[in-house]
Amino acid sequence: MASISDNAVVHLVDDDEEVRRALAFLLGTAGMAVRVYESANILLDKLDVTQFGVIVSDVRMPGIDGIQLLQHLKQRKVNLPVIVMTGHADVALAVAAMKAGAADFIEKPFSDEVLFGAIQSALERYDRPGQLDSEAVATARARLATLSDREKQVLGGLLAGHPNKTIAYDLGISPRTVEVHRASVMKKMDSNSLSKLVRMTLQAGNT
């Protein structure tokens, strides 16, 4: 991890003990300070908001889930970035999380590099509030404007969390055609991941 993370604390929230242990070990071996919480309630009770850091939380948890956690943090004016971990089929939840203020989301199962990259990016944006925001919005809008009407329809289906077959049925086209349009959307938006695509679309104010 880069130096920006050296003094950061990762607050890890997951109700699965094995996941907590594995991720805490992974982050610890990367030299990061980690605090683990088995529920969002415990995090809210013990969180030190004065310390530089990032929250990494599962989205599906008993009690307060990831979306509700974001809402509680907003109400308390907690300014730490939040990364939400989602299941592969939870695209709609991921979009909802980012609309609720999440800095990013990562889909399980994810690689070590994806987790480290998400944490690093979130900390960098937190450390430079507002920097390059207007440029990012302008870039997102310009790229979105290059999409065809059909590509925008496919993008809408993706952001709604629909699988290719459902999007194909709704649009009256084949799943293979949806795949082609989806690949074109990712290329035109310069997005190598669904999380980046969602972030750019939200920045463009298109959802």
C-alpha positions in Angstrom: 0.0 0.0 0.0 1.1 3.6 -0.7 2.1 6.0 2.1 -1.3 7.6 2.2 -2.6 4.5 4.0 0.2 4.3 6.5 -1.7 6.1 9.3 -5.1 5.0 8.2 -7.3 2.6 10.1 -9.6 0.1 8.2 -12.8 -0.5 10.1 -14.1 -3.8 8.8 -17.7 -4.7 9.4 -19.0 -8.2 8.5 -21.3 -10.6 10.4 -19.3 -13.6 9.1 -16.4 -14.4 11.5 -14.4 -16.3 8.9 -14.6 -13.3 6.5 -13.6 -10.9 9.2 -10.6 -13.0 10.2 -9.4 -13.5 6.6 -9.7 -9.9 5.6 -8.2 -8.6 8.8 -5.2 -11.0 8.3 -4.9 -9.9 4.6 -4.9 -6.2 5.5 -2.7 -6.6 8.5 0.0 -8.3 6.4 -0.2 -5.3 4.0 0.8 -3.2 7.0 -2.6 -1.6 7.7 -4.2 -1.1 11.1 -7.5 -3.0 11.2 -10.4 -2.9 13.6 -13.1 -5.5 13.2 -16.8 -5.3 14.1 -19.4 -8.1 13.9 -22.2 -5.7 13.3 -23.0 -2.1 12.2 -24.4 -1.4 15.6 -21.1 -2.2 17.3 -19.2 0.0 14.7 -21.6 2.9 15.4 -21.0 2.5 19.2 -17.2 2.3 19.0 -16.2 4.2 15.9 -13.5 6.9 16.5 -14.4 9.5 13.9 -11.4 11.7 14.6 -9.0 9.2 13.2 -8.1 9.0 9.5 -9.5 5.8 8.0 -12.0 4.0 5.9 -15.0 1.7 6.6 -15.3 -1.5 4.7 -18.7 -3.1 5.3 -20.8 -6.0 4.0 -24.1 -4.9 2.5 -26.2 -7.8 3.7 -26.1 -8.1 7.5 -28.7 -8.8 10.2 -29.9 -5.7 12.1 -28.5 -2.6 10.5 -27.4 -3.5 6.9 -24.9 -1.7 4.8 -27.4 0.8 3.3 -28.8 1.7 6.7 -25.3 2.0 8.0 -24.6 4.7 5.4 -27.7 6.5 6.4 -26.7 6.4 10.1 -23.3 7.7 9.3 -24.7 10.5 7.2 -27.1 11.5 10.1 -24.1 11.6 12.5 -22.1 13.6 10.0 -19.3 11.0 9.9 -17.0 11.9 7.1 -15.1 8.6 6.6 -15.3 7.0 3.2 -17.3 3.7 3.1 -16.6 0.8 0.7 -19.5 -1.7 0.5 -18.9 -5.4 -0.2 -21.7 -6.9 -2.3 -22.6 -10.3 -3.7 -22.3 -10.8 -7.5 -26.1 -10.4 -8.0 -26.4 -7.3 -5.8 -25.8 -4.6 -8.5 -29.0 -2.8 -7.6 -28.0 -2.8 -3.9 -24.5 -1.5 -4.9 -26.1 1.4 -6.9 -28.3 2.2 -3.9 -25.3 2.2 -1.7 -23.4 4.6 -3.9 -26.4 6.9 -4.1 -26.5 6.8 -0.3 -22.9 8.0 -0.1 -20.6 5.0 -0.4 -17.3 5.8 -1.9 -17.1 2.5 -3.8 -18.3 -1.1 -3.9 -16.6 -4.3 -4.6 -18.2 -7.6 -5.7 -17.5 -10.8 -3.8 -15.4 -12.8 -4.5 -12.7 -10.1 -5.0 -9.0 -10.3 -5.4 -6.5 -8.8 -2.9 -5.6 -6.2 -5.5 -9.2 -5.1 -5.9 -9.6 -4.6 -2.2 -6.3 -2.7 -1.8 -7.1 -0.6 -4.8 -10.6 0.3 -3.5 -9.2 1.3 -0.1 -6.4 3.3 -1.7 -8.7 5.2 -4.0 -11.2 5.9 -1.3 -8.5 7.3 1.0 -7.0 9.5 -1.7 -10.4 11.0 -2.5 -11.0 11.6 1.2 -7.6 13.2 1.6 -8.3 15.6 -1.3 -11.9 16.6 -0.8 -13.4 18.1 -3.9 -10.2 18.0 -5.9 -10.8 17.2 -9.6 -14.6 16.7 -8.9 -15.7 19.1 -11.6 -13.3 17.6 -14.1 -14.5 14.1 -13.2 -18.2 15.2 -13.7 -17.4 16.8 -17.1 -15.5 13.7 -18.2 -18.3 11.3 -17.1 -20.9 13.4 -18.9 -18.8 13.6 -22.1 -18.3 9.9 -22.2 -22.0 9.2 -21.4 -22.9 11.4 -24.4 -21.0 9.1 -26.7 -23.4 6.2 -26.0 -26.1 5.3 -28.5 -29.7 5.2 -27.4 -29.6 1.4 -27.2 -26.4 1.5 -25.2 -28.0 3.8 -22.8 -31.0 1.4 -22.5 -28.6 -1.4 -21.7 -26.7 0.7 -19.2 -30.1 1.5 -17.5 -30.7 -2.3 -17.2 -27.3 -2.9 -15.7 -27.8 -0.1 -13.1 -31.2 -1.7 -12.2 -29.3 -4.9 -11.4 -30.9 -6.9 -14.3 -29.0 -9.8 -15.8 -28.3 -9.8 -19.6 -31.2 -12.2 -20.3 -33.7 -9.9 -18.6 -32.3 -6.8 -20.3 -32.6 -8.7 -23.6 -36.2 -9.7 -23.0 -37.2 -6.1 -22.0 -35.5 -4.6 -25.1 -36.6 -7.4 -27.5 -33.1 -8.3 -28.5 -30.9 -11.3 -28.0 -28.7 -11.8 -24.9 -25.6 -11.9 -27.2 -26.6 -8.4 -28.5 -26.8 -7.2 -25.0 -23.3 -8.5 -24.3 -22.0 -6.6 -27.3 -23.7 -3.4 -26.2 -22.5 -3.9 -22.6 -18.9 -4.3 -23.8 -19.3 -1.2 -25.9 -20.6 0.8 -22.9 -17.7 -0.3 -20.8 -15.2 0.7 -23.5 -16.8 4.1 -24.3 -17.1 4.9 -20.5 -13.4 3.8 -20.1 -14.6 1.5 -17.2 -12.8 -1.7 -16.4 -15.2 -2.6 -13.6 -18.8 -2.2 -12.8 -18.1 -0.1 -9.7 -16.3 2.5 -11.9 -19.1 2.4 -14.4 -21.7 3.1 -11.6 -19.5 5.9 -10.1 -19.1 7.6 -13.5 -22.9 7.4 -14.2 -23.7 8.8 -10.9 -21.2 11.6 -11.4 -22.9 12.4 -14.7 -26.2 12.7 -12.8 -27.8 10.1 -15.0 -29.6 8.0 -12.3 
